[in-house]
């Protein structure tokens, strides 16, 4: 087979419809995600609500379909009532998850307003750490009940006559983690998640619920946690969550780019666990997955240890991403798409400043980090049917991961637009990779464009001073001959090959 890679895709061999919510993101009350990120009254681009217009524009371009809020670890100490009503009456609280001071100047209603301007839906989380069933039912009533009850009338009093109609709710966050405020065993969490789910759906039967899965594949309780939690909640929730971050602490770039194979394994293990409980319960219901935290996270760890506690919106988790980070994010997006039959929602964590594709200066500029681009390309062009990728590729081994294909790829067929888009990463750090894609079932194809993200330096970053150091170009070398696409994928590159198809 030599050093050449081949991929075959057939329009009838589908993995599943890509749910657009797979391109979701996350805003937590953490660092400068809210204050100085999406919300900065007084900024020259801020609107009458204090929302930064430059940031909104970058987010609208991404076409983010859903955003998780307000956490994250933050939610396990969150009193939602503190964040609504007249701003001058809102309490300042010690925020124990990240040891800062939360002013509550930006709260639930502001987030709903912001989400409308960002053209996105809200994925709301309830506090099952310090709170529980009562607070969970009350916030759903405040948010979704029309009128005539205490909490719905309180929302109207706060200036929101129409219900927010938030349809997606997370039952707590990372409750398996000893770091979590109100950490619970799988039995304890399974019970409170079940009872909360029941009352929330009594208030509004139309909502969908996400139960907490494991915080990572490396948790000692994985996957027993999933099995126990689903034993309790299976009939009352629609999704189970997965979280995973990767870092290149060993400075082994070849191994770092192979980590998405571990993500595949994580998704497949959780899927198998869901199906085991389905069989155990003799259920006809299929459990779907919400991969509602994923990204690269490690650059900022040392800085975060030096931050003095109890500041207001200090710069926390501000990873500055480089070119190889963008490649792994591309591989992780391909992982999600390869499992589009079960992964129906996912959230790149997070959206602005905090391990994010968008960075800002307080009072200054906003710019795109390297990881912005694979996220943008998949969100905009990755809508439709995910097709089974039959790939033959030369492989390599690393210390921890073996049989790593140099070619990581997926094809998405958007029948409505008459397009097929191939997303492909060449993991080889030194050499280009000849790739041939056989589109035999699509009739004659025409190249629309071949976009490439590449850099002569794996560690190159974008900054306020040089925001376009790593940016895509459309001078890719893909050529089409009938139903065959040929390309020489550049070393360590992210590629988007868009094709017009006649069938």
N, C-alpha and C positions, 0 to 999 in steps of 0.2 A: 504493500500500500504506500510505502515511502512517506514523503512529507506532505502528501496531498490529502485534503479532506473532501468528503462528499456528503450531501444531504438530499434526501428524497422527501417531498411532501405531496400529499394527495388530498384534494378538497373533501373527499368522503371520509377520510380518517381523522375525525375531529376528537380533540380532548374534551372540549366543551365551549360553551359561550363564555367570553370574557365578561364578567360583571364589572361595569365601569368602576365600582367602588374598590376594586383592587388597587386603584391609583389614589387612594385616600392618604391623608396625612394627619398631623397631630399637633395640637397647641396645648401645652401645659403651663400652669402658673409656676414657672421655673426659669431662673435667670432672666434673660431679656427677650423671651419668646413673646410675651404680651407687652410689657412696658419697655418701650424702645424698639419693639419688633413690629407687631401689628398695630399697636396703640401708642401714639406719642403726640398728645395735644401740644400745639405750639410748633411742631415741625412744619417746615415751609410747605410740605405737600399734604398736611393733615386736613381732613374735611371737618364739618361741623360736629361730628361725633368723636373727633380725635384719632380717626383711623388714618394711618399713613398711606397716602395715595400711591407713592412709588412702590411700596411693598405690595399693595393690593394689585397693582398692574402686573407685577411679576408672578403673583399667585394666579390671577385670572388667566395668564398665558399658559399656565400649567394645566388648566381645566381640572382642578382638584374636585372630585365629586362628593367627598365626605371628609369631615375633620373631627377627630376625637378630642374631647374636652371634658373637664379641666385638668385631667391627669389620668394615668401616671400616679406616682407615689403621693403627689399632692392631694389626690382625691380622698385618701384614707384618713385625712384629718380635716376634711372640708365641711364646713357648715354652709350649705347653699343659701340659707336665709340671710347670711352676712353679705351676700353679693348682690342683693336686689333692693329696690327702694331708693329713696333719696340718697345721693352720694355723701352728703354731709353727715348723714346719720349712720353710715356704714362703719363697722368696727375694724380697727387695725388688729391683726392677730399674729401671734408667733406661729410661723409656718414650720412645723417640726420635721417634715420630710427632707427639706433642703436647708433648714435652719436659717431662714430669712424672715423678714417682716412683710406680711401681706396686707396691703392697704385696702383691698377690695374696691378700688376706684373703677376697675373693670370687672364686670360680673356676668352672670348668666344671660341677662337680657341684652347686654352690650354684645356678647358673643353671638347671640342669635341675629342681632342687627348686622354685625360684621359678616357673618356667614352669608346673609342675603347679598351683600355687596360683593362678596368673593365668588358668588354663584355656586355655593356649595351647601351640602346638607350637614346637619349636626349629628354627631355620635356622642351622646352624653353619658358620663359615668356617674354612678351613685356610690356613696361612701359606705362600704361594708367593713370599715376598720373601726373607727370610733363611733359610727352610727349604725343604722340597720334598717329594719323593716319599716318603721314609722316614717323616717326621713325619706326613704325611697318612695313610698306611696304618695307622700305630700308633694315632692318635687314633680312627679308625673301629673298630679292634679293641678299644680300651679302652671305647668307647661302646657298641658293638653286638654284639660276640661274646659268646656265653653264658658259657663258662668253658673251662678247660683249656689256656689259652695264657697267656703272660707278662702281656700287657696286660689281658686280661679278668680274670685272677686278681688283678691289681693293683687293678682297680676293685672287685672283691669285698672285697679287703683294706681298701679305703677305705670300706667300709660299704654298697656297692650291689650286692646279690646279683643282682638282675635287670638285664639290659641296659637302657640308656637308649633304645635304638631310635630314634635321631635319623635321620630319613628324608630330610632336605634339606640339602645341603652346597654351599657356595660355594667355588669354586676360586680362592682369593685375593681381592684387592680392588683395583680401579682400577689395574691393572698398566700401563695406558697412560700414567699420570701421572708426570712427572719428579719430583714431590714424594714419590712412593711409595718407601718403603724397598725396595730390590731391584727398582726399576723395570726393565721389560723391553721389548724391541721386540715387535711382534706375532708374529714368527717364534719368538722365544725363549719368549714366554708360551704361544703355541699348543702348542709342543713339551712344556713342563713340565706344562701343564694336561692334555694328552692322556695323558701317562705317569702322572700322579697319578690321573686318572680311572680308568685301567685297573686300578691296584692297589687303589684304594678299592673298586671294584666286585668285585674278586676276593675281598676280605674280606667284603663284604656286597652281593650283586647286587641287593638290593631298594631301594637308595638312589637318590635323584634328584640330579642335579648341575647347578650353575649356572656357566657360563663367564662371565668378565668381558668385557662390552662396553665401550664408551667411557664415560669419566667425565662427559662432557657432549656436547651437539651441537656445541659450539664448539671441541672438540679438533681440532688441525690434522690428526690422523691419522684422523678420522671421515670416512666409514664404512669406509675401507680396512682399519682395525683389525679390524672385525667380520668382513669377508670372509676375511682371513688367518687369524684365530683359528678361525673355523668350518671353514675348509679342513682344519685339523688335527683339530678336536674334534667335528665334526658327528655322527658315529656314536656318540659316547660320552657326550654330555651331553643334558639335556632342555630346558634354558633358557639364554638369553643375557640378561645384565643390562643395564639402562639406569640412569643417574643424572642427575638434573637439579635444580638449585636456581634460584630467581628472587629478585631483589631490586628495590626501587624506589629505587635510588640517585639517579636523575634527578628524583625527586619528581614524576613524571608518572603520576598514578593511572590515567588512561584507558589509557595504554600498558601499565602494570603489569598491569591486569586482562585485557589481550589476550594475555599471555604464554602462556596455555594453548593458544593456536593453534600456537605453536612446539612445544609438547609433543606435540600431534597430529602435526605434521610429523616430529618425532624418531621417534615410534613407527612411523609409516608408512615412513620411510626404513630403519629397522632391520628391519622386517618384509620389505621388498622385498629387502634384502641377504640375509636368511635364505633367502628363496625362490630367489634367484639361486644360492646355494650348493647348495640342494636340487636345482635343475635341473642344475647343473654336475656333481653327484655321481650323477645319475639316482636320487635317493633317493625312497623313499615316505614318509619320516618328516617330520612337520611340527615345526619348531622353535618353541617357545613362549618368551614373554618374561617376565622378572622385573624389574619396575621397582623395584629394591630400595633406592633412595635417592631421595626426592623431598620437596620442601618449599620454603618461603620461608626464605632465609638471607642476611642482610646487616646487620641491626641491631647485632650484637655485634662486627663486624669491628674497629672502632677500639679497643674495650676489650681485645680479645684480644691486640692488639699490645703492651699495657702489662704483661702478666702476667709476673712473675719466673719463670724456669725452675725445674724440679725440685721444685715443691710437690706435695703429695698432694691429689688431687681439687680443684684450684682451680676457681672458677666460669668455665668456658670455654663459648663459643658460646651464651650465655644470651640469645637473642633474646626481647624482650618484644613479643608480637604485638598488632597493632591490628585494627580492624574490616576494613580493606581487605585485610589479609593473609588473614583468614578467607574473604573472597570469592574470592580467587585460589585458596586451597586447595580451596574448593568447586568452582571451575572445573577444577582439576587432577584432582579425583576424578571429575568428569563425563568428562574426557578418558580416564581409565583405563577407565571403564565403556563409553565409546563404542568401545573396542578390546578388549572382553571376550573376543572370539574368539581373541585372541593373547596378551594380557597376562593371565597366570594367577596371578601373585604380584606383590605390590608392598609396599614398606615405607616408611611415613611416617617420615622420619628427623628426630629420634629420639623416644623416648617420654616421657622425663622430664628436665626441666631443660636439656638440650642441644638447641637448636632444636626445642622440644617442645610438645605440647598441654597437658602437665601441668607445673606449677612447684611447687617446695617451698622452705621455709626449713629449714636444718639445725636440728633441735630444735624446729621450729615447724610452721606450717600447710602444707597442700597446696591448690592451687586450679587451676581450669580456665582455660587461656588461650583467647582468642577462637577459635583454629583447632580447639579441642577439638570444637566443636559440629558443623560439617559432617562431620568424621570420624566422630563418634558417629552422626549421622543416617544416613549412607550405610552404615555397618557394620551397624547394627541393621535398617534398612528396605530396604537395597539388595541383598537376596538373591533370586535367581531368574533370569529371562531378561531380558537387556538388549534393548530394542526399538529398531529403527532410528528415530531422531528426524528426521522430515521437517519442517524448520523454515523458515518465512519470517519474516524479522525486519528491521526497519530496521538500518542499519549505520553505522559511523563509521570514520574513518582516523586513524592516529597517525603519528608521524615514521617509525617502523620497520615498522609492521604496518598493512596496509590491509584493508578489507572485514571489519571486526570486527562480528559481530552483537551487538546489545544483549542479545538473549536467548541464554543458554547453557543447554541443558537435555537431559535424558535421562529415559526412563521405564523402570522395572523391573517386570516382571510376576512376582509370586510366586503361582504357580498353586495351590500347596498351601494358602496362607492365603486365597486368593481376593481378592488385593489388587494394585492397581497403585499404585506410588509415583512421583511426578514430582519430580525434583530440578531446580531452576531458579535461575539467577542473572540478575538485571537489572544489566547493567554500566553503565547510565546513571547518572551521578553526580548529576544534578539533577532528573530527572523520573521519575515512575512509568511503568510500561509495561503497557498493556492486552494481555493474552494470552488466546488461546482455544485450548484443546486438544481435538482431535477424537478420541474414543475409539470410533469407529464399530463396531468389531468386538467390543466387550465387552458389548453390551446395556446395560440401565440400570445406572448407577453411583450410588454413595452416598458422600458426603464423610465420611471418618473425622475428619480434622483437617488444618488448614493451619498449619504452623509457620513462623515467620519470624524470621530473624536480621537486624536492622537497627540503625542507629545514626545519630544526628544529626551524628556526628563520625567521619570516616573514620579518624582517628588515635587514637580512644578505645581504651584498653587495660584489661585486668583486672589487679589487683594483690592482694597479701595483704590490704591495707587495704580494697580495694573489689573483691572477686572477681566481682561480678555486674554490673559497669558495662556490659559487652556480653554479653547472654544472650538466648536465643530466647524468643519468646512464641507462644501458640497462637491468637492473634486474627486470623489471616490472613483475607482477604476472599473466598477462592475459593467459587464457587457452582456447583452441578451442575444441569444441565437435561438429563435423559435421558442422552445419551452425550457431552455437551459440557460441558467445565469452563471457566469464565471467571474471570479474576482480574485485579486491578490490582496488579502486582508493584511494591512500593515501590522508590524510587530506591536504588541500591547495596544490594541485598538478596539474601540467600540464602533460598530457599523450599523447603519439603518439603510436597507436597500428596499426602495418602494417601487412597486410594479403595477402597471395597469394590466388587467387580465381580461380576456375576451369571453371566458366561460363563467 
